[in-house]
Amino acid sequence: MHVPPEPDPYVSPRIQFGTELRKFRLLAGFTQQKLCTSLHISISHLSMIENGHRSPTWSWHAGPTTSSARERRSQTCSTA
């Protein structure tokens, strides 16, 4: 299992967060698929966060509010 190196203090907080998220995800034995299913986000969204291309938001902690939203997110997660 490859664990990314410690973050460089001179890089942006967004990149540091993504690096730390990936490191802890791997240490916990989670795949991107498993984590995105738990967080109700797509794999591409998680990948963009881990690579510093997108900032995380608090809204993905709330999860879906309706069964139809839950189904859409589940389909996005499984097909991404």
Residue frames as qw, qx, qy, qz and C-alpha x, y, z in Angstrom:
[[0.000, 0.890, 0.455, 0.000, 0.00, 0.00, 0.00],
 [0.418, 0.331, -0.002, 0.846, 1.39, 3.39, -1.04],
 [0.261, -0.821, -0.403, 0.309, 1.03, 6.18, 1.52],
 [0.353, 0.818, 0.041, 0.453, 1.68, 9.72, 0.24],
 [0.517, 0.078, -0.394, 0.756, 4.49, 11.66, 1.93],
 [0.199, -0.633, -0.459, 0.590, 3.92, 14.26, 4.62],
 [0.303, 0.874, 0.330, 0.186, 2.46, 17.51, 3.22],
 [0.489, 0.209, -0.045, 0.846, 4.80, 20.38, 2.37],
 [0.154, -0.649, -0.463, 0.584, 4.14, 23.42, 4.60],
 [0.037, -0.382, 0.235, 0.893, 4.48, 25.69, 1.54],
 [0.067, -0.254, -0.791, -0.552, 1.57, 24.23, -0.43],
 [0.405, -0.329, -0.119, -0.845, -2.03, 25.44, -0.25],
 [0.439, -0.131, 0.684, -0.568, -4.32, 24.26, 2.56],
 [0.830, 0.266, 0.003, -0.490, -6.58, 22.62, -0.04],
 [0.678, 0.426, -0.599, 0.000, -3.72, 20.44, -1.29],
 [0.007, -0.348, 0.801, -0.487, -2.60, 19.69, 2.27],
 [0.662, -0.012, 0.429, -0.614, -6.13, 18.62, 3.18],
 [0.853, 0.341, -0.223, -0.327, -6.41, 16.38, 0.12],
 [0.456, 0.454, -0.740, 0.197, -3.05, 14.77, 0.86],
 [0.227, -0.234, 0.747, -0.579, -4.02, 14.13, 4.47],
 [0.783, 0.122, 0.185, -0.582, -7.44, 12.78, 3.47],
 [0.791, 0.380, -0.458, -0.144, -5.82, 10.32, 1.04],
 [0.224, 0.419, -0.796, 0.374, -3.22, 9.30, 3.62],
 [0.405, -0.119, 0.667, -0.614, -5.80, 8.57, 6.32],
 [0.831, 0.233, -0.044, -0.503, -8.15, 6.89, 3.83],
 [0.687, 0.396, -0.609, 0.003, -5.37, 4.51, 2.81],
 [0.045, 0.333, -0.794, 0.506, -4.24, 3.91, 6.38],
 [0.596, -0.003, 0.473, -0.649, -7.82, 3.04, 7.31],
 [0.308, 0.020, 0.926, 0.216, -7.96, 0.57, 4.42],
 [0.472, 0.642, 0.418, -0.436, -10.73, 2.43, 2.60],
 [0.429, 0.261, 0.572, 0.649, -10.99, 2.46, -1.17],
 [0.115, 0.039, -0.105, -0.987, -12.30, 5.58, -2.88],
 [0.447, -0.292, -0.669, -0.517, -15.48, 3.63, -3.63],
 [0.489, -0.437, -0.708, 0.261, -16.03, 2.69, 0.01],
 [0.211, -0.316, -0.297, 0.876, -15.41, 6.23, 1.28],
 [0.196, -0.037, -0.305, -0.931, -17.57, 7.91, -1.36],
 [0.459, -0.394, -0.741, -0.292, -20.42, 5.56, -0.54],
 [0.422, -0.466, -0.591, 0.505, -20.17, 6.53, 3.13],
 [0.136, -0.356, -0.097, 0.920, -19.99, 10.24, 2.33],
 [0.436, 0.695, 0.559, -0.122, -22.63, 10.18, -0.44],
 [0.151, 0.805, -0.282, -0.500, -20.33, 11.81, -3.00],
 [0.871, 0.481, -0.088, -0.040, -19.03, 10.64, -6.36],
 [0.850, -0.185, 0.143, 0.472, -15.62, 9.07, -6.80],
 [0.480, 0.550, 0.130, 0.671, -14.64, 11.90, -9.15],
 [0.258, -0.884, -0.010, -0.389, -15.53, 14.47, -6.46],
 [0.795, -0.572, 0.139, 0.147, -13.43, 12.60, -3.87],
 [0.790, 0.154, 0.175, 0.566, -10.56, 12.34, -6.35],
 [0.233, 0.758, 0.082, 0.604, -10.70, 16.08, -7.03],
 [0.505, -0.836, 0.080, -0.197, -10.61, 16.78, -3.28],
 [0.872, -0.341, 0.186, 0.299, -7.69, 14.40, -2.73],
 [0.673, 0.272, 0.220, 0.652, -5.76, 16.00, -5.60],
 [0.239, -0.469, -0.159, 0.835, -6.43, 19.56, -4.44],
 [0.069, 0.225, 0.547, 0.803, -8.62, 20.49, -7.41],
 [0.416, -0.594, -0.403, -0.558, -11.76, 21.03, -5.32],
 [0.102, -0.320, 0.601, -0.725, -12.36, 22.16, -1.75],
 [0.229, -0.348, -0.906, 0.078, -14.51, 19.98, 0.50],
 [0.325, -0.413, -0.048, -0.850, -17.78, 21.44, 1.75],
 [0.285, -0.089, 0.755, -0.584, -19.79, 20.71, 4.85],
 [0.714, 0.158, -0.043, -0.681, -22.84, 19.81, 2.75],
 [0.669, 0.216, -0.688, -0.180, -21.47, 16.34, 1.94],
 [0.059, 0.129, -0.859, 0.492, -21.55, 15.41, 5.63],
 [0.529, 0.064, 0.319, -0.784, -25.31, 15.89, 5.80],
 [0.259, 0.102, 0.948, 0.155, -26.05, 13.13, 3.29],
 [0.159, -0.296, -0.623, -0.707, -29.15, 12.95, 1.13],
 [0.292, 0.009, 0.440, -0.849, -32.39, 14.35, 2.49],
 [0.780, 0.201, 0.109, -0.583, -34.86, 12.34, 0.42],
 [0.800, -0.023, 0.594, 0.079, -34.97, 8.82, -0.89],
 [0.696, 0.691, 0.154, 0.117, -34.76, 10.07, -4.50],
 [0.083, 0.902, -0.413, 0.096, -31.63, 12.10, -3.65],
 [0.613, -0.453, 0.647, -0.021, -30.19, 9.02, -1.94],
 [0.840, 0.305, 0.441, 0.082, -30.85, 6.94, -5.05],
 [0.494, 0.857, -0.087, 0.115, -29.24, 9.53, -7.37],
 [0.159, -0.812, 0.553, -0.094, -26.14, 9.73, -5.19],
 [0.763, -0.201, 0.614, -0.005, -25.95, 5.95, -4.95],
 [0.793, 0.535, 0.267, 0.118, -26.08, 5.67, -8.75],
 [0.254, 0.918, -0.279, 0.122, -23.45, 8.41, -9.13],
 [0.436, -0.654, 0.614, -0.065, -21.16, 6.63, -6.70],
 [0.799, -0.025, 0.599, 0.044, -21.50, 3.26, -8.35],
 [0.725, 0.602, 0.281, 0.184, -21.03, 4.47, -11.93],
 [0.066, 0.969, -0.235, -0.045, -18.31, 7.10, -11.45]]
